[in-house]
Amino acid sequence: MSGEADGRPGLPRAERGATAVTDRVVAKIAARVAREALSRFAETAGHVPPGRLTPHVSTSVRRAPERTSAGAGRDAESAAGRQALLGEARLHITVELGYPSDIGAQCAAVRREVTERIRAWAGMEVSDLAVSVEQLHSAHTRHTDRERVR
């Protein structure tokens, strides 16, 4: 009866299709979320030159294994209160930060928010997330006409 009610009479769940989230989509989500997380740190945003704020993200996505009907009873109990995951993502995010600032707090905010939003928006678990600081920018590095600061 439930198959008729949802408009898919008699088709098993595995034959109805699947939702897939590509590496590129996960990378775009992560870059946007990382940029938002870093924008909350006002002390560092003023030092990074315009156009250099976009974090660079490399990612690899592994789709979730197909569920079989043999383990359906066991999976149904464990998945009762949680959303089904579409797979897992491994991310490497490269950022540029202002200096002086709390670098650890900024990297932790990026890790925390990217992990939460990838799970919510893409339905994926983040199994590995590395945040690298590629460059630090200070007020002194923006003035090229001045003598070098030693």
C-alpha positions in Angstrom: 0.0 0.0 0.0 2.8 2.4 0.7 4.3 1.8 -2.8 1.0 3.0 -4.3 0.7 6.0 -2.0 4.1 7.4 -2.9 3.6 6.9 -6.7 6.1 4.1 -7.1 4.2 0.9 -7.2 6.2 -2.3 -6.8 9.7 -0.8 -7.4 12.3 -1.8 -4.9 14.2 1.0 -3.2 17.5 0.1 -4.9 15.9 0.5 -8.4 14.3 3.9 -7.9 17.5 5.9 -8.4 20.1 7.4 -6.1 21.3 10.8 -5.0 25.0 11.4 -5.7 27.0 14.4 -4.6 30.2 15.0 -6.6 33.6 16.1 -5.4 33.1 19.5 -7.0 29.9 20.2 -5.1 31.4 19.2 -1.8 34.4 21.5 -2.5 32.2 24.5 -3.3 30.2 24.0 -0.1 33.4 23.7 2.0 34.9 26.8 0.4 31.8 28.9 1.1 31.5 27.7 4.6 35.3 28.2 5.3 35.0 31.8 3.9 32.0 32.5 6.2 33.8 31.0 9.2 36.9 33.2 8.6 34.8 36.3 8.0 33.7 36.3 11.7 37.3 37.1 12.7 37.4 40.8 12.2 41.1 41.2 13.3 42.4 39.1 10.5 40.1 40.1 7.6 41.6 43.6 7.2 45.1 42.2 6.6 44.3 39.8 3.8 44.4 41.5 0.4 41.1 41.5 -1.6 40.7 38.5 -3.9 42.9 36.3 -1.6 40.1 35.4 0.9 38.7 32.4 -1.0 39.9 29.2 0.6 41.2 26.6 -1.8 39.6 23.1 -1.3 40.6 19.7 -2.6 38.3 16.8 -1.9 37.6 13.2 -2.5 34.2 11.7 -2.0 33.4 8.1 -1.5 29.8 7.0 -1.9 28.0 5.0 0.8 27.8 1.3 0.1 24.5 0.1 -1.2 22.3 -1.4 1.5 21.1 -4.9 0.9 17.8 -6.4 2.1 19.7 -9.0 4.2 20.9 -6.4 6.7 17.7 -4.3 6.4 16.4 -5.2 9.9 19.7 -4.3 11.6 20.2 -1.1 9.6 16.6 0.0 10.2 17.1 -0.1 13.9 20.4 1.8 13.8 19.1 4.4 11.2 15.8 5.0 12.9 16.8 8.3 14.6 19.4 9.6 12.1 19.6 10.7 8.6 20.9 8.3 6.0 24.4 9.3 4.8 25.2 9.5 1.1 28.9 8.8 1.7 32.0 10.3 3.2 34.3 13.1 2.2 38.0 13.8 2.7 38.9 17.5 2.5 42.1 19.6 2.4 41.4 23.3 2.8 44.1 25.9 2.2 43.6 29.4 3.7 45.4 32.7 3.9 45.1 34.5 7.2 45.9 37.9 8.6 48.7 38.3 11.1 48.8 38.7 14.1 45.6 36.7 14.9 44.5 33.6 16.7 45.4 31.1 14.0 44.4 28.0 16.0 40.9 29.4 16.7 40.4 30.3 13.0 41.4 26.8 11.8 39.2 25.2 14.5 36.2 27.3 13.4 36.8 26.2 9.8 37.0 22.5 10.7 34.0 22.6 13.0 31.7 24.5 10.6 32.7 22.7 7.5 32.2 19.3 9.2 28.7 20.3 10.4 27.5 21.9 7.1 28.8 19.1 4.9 26.8 16.6 7.0 23.7 18.9 6.9 23.8 20.1 3.3 25.4 17.2 1.4 24.4 14.3 3.7 28.0 13.2 4.1 30.3 12.3 6.9 33.7 14.1 6.9 36.2 11.4 7.7 39.3 13.5 7.3 39.7 17.3 7.2 43.0 19.1 7.1 43.3 22.9 7.3 46.6 24.4 6.0 47.7 28.0 6.3 49.3 28.8 3.0 50.3 32.4 3.8 50.1 35.0 6.6 49.4 38.6 5.7 50.3 41.5 7.9 49.8 45.2 7.5 53.5 45.5 6.6 53.3 43.2 3.7 50.6 45.3 1.9 52.9 48.3 1.5 55.3 47.5 -1.3 56.7 51.1 -1.6 58.1 51.0 1.9 61.4 49.6 3.0 61.4 45.9 4.0 60.5 45.2 7.7 63.2 43.1 9.4 
